[in-house]
Amino acid sequence: MLSNNIKGQSRQLSHRQLPPPAPVLPKMEGCLPTRATATKKYKDNLIADVND
């Protein structure tokens, strides 16, 4: 039963067309905007808001 579910999902995914890739954003501060840098910026902004 579990294997049938897996096969069914893979069949559906193979027919689905993926959306085009998102346009590449311009580099900020000389590095690619990764999840880690985005989280760090968000945290820094929160700390700055609390300090103000």
N, C-alpha and C positions, 0 to 999 in steps of 0.2 A: 504494500500500500504506500509506504514511504517512497520507494523507488519510482512508482508511477507518478507521484506528485512531482518529484525532481525532474523526470523526463518531460512531463507536461509543461513545467515552467521553462525548461531550456528550449523547448519547441516554440513557445510563445516569444521568448526573447530573441530567438534567431530570426523571426519574421519581423520583429519591430525595428523600425528605422530610427537610428540615433539622431538627435538634433545636431546641427552644425556646431563646431567648437566655438566657445565664446571668444570675442576679440581680445587680443592681448592688451592688458592695461599698460600704460606707460610706466616705466620704472620710477619708483619713488625712493629717494635717499640712497640711490645706487644699489639697491638690493630688490629682489623680487618680493612682492607682498605675499608672504606665506601665512599660514594659520598662526604660527608662533608669533610673528611680528605683529599681526593684526590683534592678537590677544594682548600682547605687551602694550600696544598703543591704547587699546581700550582700557586696560588697567591703569595706565599712566593718566589717561583722561579722567577716570573716576577719582583717582587720588588727587589730581589737581582741582577737581570740582569740590571735593571735600575740604581741601585746604583753603579754598577761597572764601 
